[in-house]
Amino acid sequence: MSDPRVAVVGATGAVGTTMLQLLRERGFPASEIVPFASERSAGRELDGLTVRPLAEKEIGGFDLALFSAGSSVSREWAPKFVDRGAVVVDNSSCWRMDPEVALVVAEVNPEALDSHTGIIANPNCSAMQALVVLKPIEDAAGLERIVFSSYQSTSGTGARAVEELKDQSHAILHGMEPPAPEIYPHRIAFNVLPQVETFKDGDDYTTEERKVIAESRKILGLPELRITATCARVPVLNCHSESLNVETRSDLPPEQCRELLAAAPGVIVVDEPAAGRYPLASEAAGRDEVLVGRIRRDESNPRTLNMWVVGDNLRKGAATNAIQIAELLIDRRLLGRARAAA
């Protein structure tokens, strides 16, 4: 097929603008890129592109639609784009656990794209960066149990959360009373909140923790995987950090794990702790790779390793993976209206 015509829905948000940036950086072969956003953003210029409002008359003629506008928008508009002939790659949680929808990490399960039915889900950002590291370990030694602990940045909540952190920090550093929290349930500046997203009635796990557990099982194809998660929000602008405690079926020595991950796609090993070299949020920012280090044995449990994983949640955790999926759709000849209609 000729170069696809691409829609970016939610183009004015943090992930949407990063998608537009990456389409340019990676030289994505698009015949046209059209940004979409809400009515109040219509007409705005984004790098020479004019933002259009989501409207029935505007959405025809696209081969690919990249969505990052939230679940309610995706639920309403993704099927409409598919009906008009586009393949949708959606960054919201709307479709991830639908058994008919492929949930894909480019380096982990690209084969899931082959049976897509028009909508492809982009996974949760914190689960995604962990899975890029866990997949090679699963292939080499098998996974028995994962204890997942995350330390997630404010950009994962959006631009207003980043501003809330900045405003509160500025006030405290200048001896003033910080503004009351609006985005988070408590002050985020100089604090750690053991809550990412919300608690549903009767559940002591947050919705973010449930996403990590369920999506990891689906993507790895391990529905019985023993995995538990605790997700915290930290006063960092960008990049999520994670502690993974990984029990394997067969023994995997730390030095072998380092070699395995150094050869894995999308992973960079940074593991010289005595020299102060380990993954840092400040060093992962702006990168598409996931950084891993502090790889060591858990001396309290056999066949178990500890490791520290850091990734840019706006890039690999969201926008980069969506663009990688789009590139795979082209490479596998899965993009096109006939395929979407099928």
C-alpha positions in Angstrom: 0.0 0.0 0.0 1.0 3.6 -0.3 2.2 5.6 2.7 -0.6 5.7 5.3 -2.6 8.7 6.3 -2.3 9.0 10.1 -4.6 10.6 12.7 -3.3 11.5 16.2 -6.2 11.7 18.6 -5.4 13.6 21.8 -2.6 15.4 20.0 -2.3 18.3 22.5 -1.7 16.1 25.5 1.7 15.1 26.9 1.6 11.7 25.1 0.0 13.0 22.0 2.6 15.7 21.4 5.3 13.1 22.1 3.7 10.9 19.4 3.9 13.7 16.9 7.5 14.3 17.8 8.4 10.6 17.4 6.7 10.3 14.1 9.1 13.0 12.8 12.1 11.7 14.7 11.7 8.1 13.4 10.9 9.2 9.8 7.5 7.4 9.9 6.3 7.0 6.3 3.0 8.9 6.5 1.4 10.6 3.5 -0.3 13.0 5.9 -0.5 13.4 9.7 -3.6 15.1 11.1 -3.8 16.0 14.9 -7.2 15.8 16.6 -8.2 17.2 20.0 -11.2 18.7 21.7 -13.3 21.5 20.3 -11.5 24.1 22.5 -8.1 23.1 20.9 -9.4 23.1 17.3 -7.5 25.4 15.0 -4.4 25.4 17.2 -1.1 25.0 15.4 1.2 22.1 16.4 4.5 22.2 14.5 2.8 23.5 11.4 -0.1 21.1 11.7 -3.6 22.4 12.4 -5.6 20.6 15.1 -9.0 19.4 14.1 -12.0 18.6 16.3 -13.3 15.1 16.6 -16.3 15.1 14.4 -17.9 12.5 12.1 -17.2 14.6 9.0 -13.5 14.8 9.9 -12.5 11.2 10.5 -12.8 9.5 7.1 -9.9 8.4 4.9 -7.4 7.4 7.5 -5.3 4.2 7.5 -4.0 4.6 11.0 -5.2 6.4 14.1 -3.0 6.8 17.2 -5.2 7.5 20.3 -4.1 9.1 23.6 -7.2 10.9 24.7 -8.6 8.8 27.6 -10.9 5.8 27.9 -14.2 7.7 27.3 -13.0 9.2 24.0 -11.5 5.8 22.9 -14.7 4.0 23.7 -16.7 6.3 21.6 -14.4 7.2 18.7 -12.0 4.2 18.2 -14.8 2.0 16.7 -15.8 4.9 14.4 -12.3 5.2 13.0 -12.3 1.4 12.5 -15.6 1.5 10.7 -14.2 4.2 8.4 -11.2 1.9 7.5 -8.5 2.8 10.0 -6.5 0.6 12.3 -6.5 2.1 15.8 -3.6 1.9 18.3 -5.1 3.0 21.6 -3.1 4.2 24.6 -6.0 4.2 27.1 -7.0 1.4 29.4 -10.4 1.0 27.5 -9.6 -2.0 25.4 -6.6 -3.6 27.1 -8.4 -6.5 28.8 -10.9 -7.1 26.0 -10.2 -10.7 24.9 -10.7 -9.7 21.3 -8.1 -6.9 21.3 -4.4 -7.4 21.0 -2.4 -6.0 23.8 1.1 -5.5 22.5 4.6 -4.5 23.6 6.7 -4.3 20.5 9.7 -6.2 21.8 7.6 -8.8 23.7 4.6 -10.1 21.7 4.6 -8.6 18.2 3.0 -11.8 16.9 -0.3 -10.8 18.6 -0.7 -8.1 15.9 -1.3 -10.8 13.3 -4.8 -11.5 14.5 -5.8 -7.9 15.3 -9.4 -6.9 14.5 -9.0 -3.2 14.0 -8.1 -2.0 17.5 -4.7 -2.6 19.2 -4.2 -1.7 22.8 -1.0 0.0 24.1 -0.3 -1.3 27.6 0.0 0.4 30.9 3.3 2.4 31.1 4.7 0.9 34.3 3.9 -2.7 33.1 5.3 -2.0 29.7 8.8 -1.1 30.8 9.0 -4.1 33.2 7.9 -6.5 30.5 10.7 -5.5 28.1 13.0 -6.8 30.8 10.9 -9.8 32.0 10.3 -11.3 28.6 14.0 -12.3 27.9 14.1 -13.8 31.4 10.9 -15.8 30.8 12.3 -17.1 27.6 15.6 -18.2 29.2 14.6 -19.4 32.6 10.8 -19.1 33.0 9.0 -16.9 35.5 7.5 -18.3 38.7 6.7 -15.1 40.7 7.1 -11.3 40.4 7.0 -8.8 43.2 6.6 -5.5 41.4 7.1 -2.1 43.2 6.9 1.1 41.2 7.9 4.7 41.9 6.0 6.7 39.3 6.6 10.2 38.1 4.0 12.9 38.0 4.0 13.2 34.2 2.2 9.8 34.2 -0.8 11.7 35.6 -0.6 14.5 33.0 0.6 18.1 32.6 -1.6 19.5 35.4 0.1 17.1 37.9 3.5 18.2 36.8 2.5 21.8 37.4 1.1 20.9 40.8 4.5 19.4 41.8 6.3 22.5 40.5 4.0 24.9 42.3 4.1 23.1 45.6 7.9 22.7 45.4 8.4 26.4 44.6 6.3 27.4 47.6 8.0 25.2 50.1 11.5 26.1 48.9 10.6 29.8 49.3 9.2 29.4 52.8 5.6 29.7 51.7 2.5 27.6 52.3 2.2 25.2 49.3 -1.1 25.3 47.4 -3.6 22.7 48.3 -3.5 19.5 46.2 -6.0 19.3 43.4 -4.8 16.4 41.2 -3.5 14.1 44.0 -5.2 13.3 47.3 -2.2 14.7 49.2 0.7 17.0 48.6 3.1 15.5 46.2 6.1 17.8 46.7 8.7 16.3 49.1 6.4 13.4 49.6 5.7 9.8 48.5 2.1 8.7 47.9 1.4 4.9 48.1 -1.5 5.3 45.7 -1.4 5.5 41.9 -5.0 5.9 40.5 -7.9 4.9 42.6 -9.3 2.2 45.0 -12.5 0.5 44.0 -15.0 -0.6 46.6 -13.9 -3.7 48.4 -10.4 -3.8 46.8 -7.2 -3.0 48.7 -5.3 -2.8 45.5 -5.4 0.3 43.3 -6.6 0.3 39.7 -3.0 0.8 38.6 -1.8 -2.2 40.5 -4.6 -4.3 39.1 -3.6 -3.2 35.6 0.0 -4.2 36.1 -1.1 -7.7 37.3 -3.7 -8.4 34.6 -1.8 -6.9 31.7 1.5 -8.6 32.5 -0.3 -12.0 32.5 -2.0 -11.2 29.2 1.0 -9.9 27.3 3.3 -12.7 28.5 0.7 -15.3 27.8 1.0 -16.6 31.4 -2.5 -16.4 32.9 -1.5 -18.1 36.1 1.7 -16.1 36.7 2.1 -15.2 40.4 2.5 -11.5 40.5 1.8 -8.8 43.1 2.2 -5.0 42.7 2.6 -1.9 44.9 2.6 1.4 43.0 3.7 4.7 44.5 3.7 8.3 43.2 7.0 10.2 43.8 7.9 13.8 43.3 9.8 13.3 40.0 8.8 15.1 36.8 9.3 12.3 34.3 10.4 8.6 34.2 9.1 5.7 36.3 11.4 3.6 38.4 10.7 0.1 39.5 12.0 -2.6 41.8 11.5 -6.1 40.5 11.9 -9.2 42.6 11.9 -12.1 40.0 11.7 -15.8 40.9 12.5 -18.0 38.0 11.8 -21.7 37.3 15.4 -22.5 36.6 18.4 -20.8 38.2 19.6 -17.7 36.4 22.9 -16.3 37.9 23.2 -12.5 38.0 26.1 -12.4 35.5 24.1 -14.5 33.0 21.1 -12.3 33.5 23.2 -9.2 32.7 24.5 -10.8 29.5 20.9 -11.9 28.5 19.5 -8.4 29.0 22.4 -6.7 27.4 21.5 -8.6 24.2 17.8 -7.9 24.5 16.0 -5.4 22.2 15.1 -2.1 23.8 17.1 -2.7 27.0 20.3 -1.1 28.2 22.2 -2.6 31.2 23.6 0.0 33.6 25.1 -2.1 36.4 28.2 -0.9 38.1 26.9 0.0 41.5 30.3 0.4 43.2 31.1 3.1 40.7 27.7 4.8 41.2 26.4 3.5 37.9 22.8 2.3 37.9 19.6 3.4 36.2 18.4 6.9 37.1 15.3 8.7 36.1 17.4 11.7 35.1 19.3 9.6 32.6 16.3 7.7 31.2 14.5 10.9 30.3 14.2 11.3 26.5 15.3 7.7 25.8 13.3 5.0 24.1 15.2 2.2 25.8 14.5 0.8 29.2 17.5 0.9 31.7 18.1 -2.0 34.1 20.7 -2.5 36.8 21.3 -3.5 40.5 20.9 -7.1 39.2 21.7 -9.3 42.2 20.5 -12.4 44.0 17.8 -12.3 46.5 19.5 -14.2 49.3 16.3 -14.9 51.1 14.8 -17.0 48.3 16.3 -19.5 45.8 16.3 -18.8 42.0 15.3 -15.2 42.7 16.9 -12.0 41.5 16.4 -8.3 42.4 16.7 -5.6 39.8 16.0 -1.9 39.3 14.3 -0.8 36.1 13.8 2.8 34.8 12.0 4.1 31.7 10.6 7.3 30.2 6.9 6.9 30.8 6.0 9.3 28.0 8.2 7.6 25.4 8.6 3.9 25.8 5.8 3.8 28.4 3.4 5.2 25.9 4.2 7.1 22.7 7.3 5.1 21.5 5.5 1.7 21.8 2.5 3.1 19.9 4.8 4.2 17.0 6.7 0.9 17.1 3.3 -0.9 16.8 2.5 1.2 13.8 5.9 0.4 12.2 5.2 -3.3 12.8 1.8 -3.0 11.2 3.5 -1.7 8.0 6.3 -4.3 8.1 3.9 -7.1 8.5 1.5 -5.7 5.9 -1.3 -5.5 8.5 -2.2 -1.9 7.9 -5.0 -1.1 5.5 -8.7 -0.8 5.3 -9.3 -4.4 4.0 -7.4 -5.8 7.0 -9.2 -3.4 9.5 -12.6 -4.4 8.1 -11.7 -8.1 8.5 
